[in-house]
């Protein structure tokens, strides 16, 4: 008997699954027919039968139609608001993208600034170093001339006989008496 019960149980399960499939197919067909009927009724109001309907139902139908019109207006209003918000969201996303791109560019510029400042500082420092070197060279030259003049003065002071002044224009060459120069001052 166990085998018969198992066989019957299997047959019953098969039958139940077949019936479930048929039920699902029927539900799908009813859903499709309902959608099609709604589409037809909404598109063509002359299809709705108006005869043989009691007044009580006609007033209820009129009320339902008015409610349906209000709902359709609300849906239209909300669809417009959704469209406006979608456009606003698109614009905001576009603005965010532009600002993000600009921010990234500015970050890159900020990261490059120290190198730019180093380069500009090096260029300006090179000019300053050249001027300092030129001034040091001129300073050494003036210092050497000052020592030369100091030495000559010391030698003259040792000669107690008189002043030993160079003669200008008396036939001495200018190479024997060197006049101090003050560079580019």
Buried (B, 14 or more C-beta within 10 A) or exposed (E): EEEEEEEEEEEEEEEEEEEEEEEEEEEEEEEEEEEEEEEEEEEEEEEEEEEEEEEEEEEEEEEEEEEEEEEEEEEEEEEEEEEEEEEEEEEEEEEEEEEEEEEEEEEEEEEEEEEEEEEEEEEEEEEEEEEEEEEEEBEEBBEEBEEEEEEEEEEBEEEEEEEEEEEEEEEEEEEEEEEEEEEEE
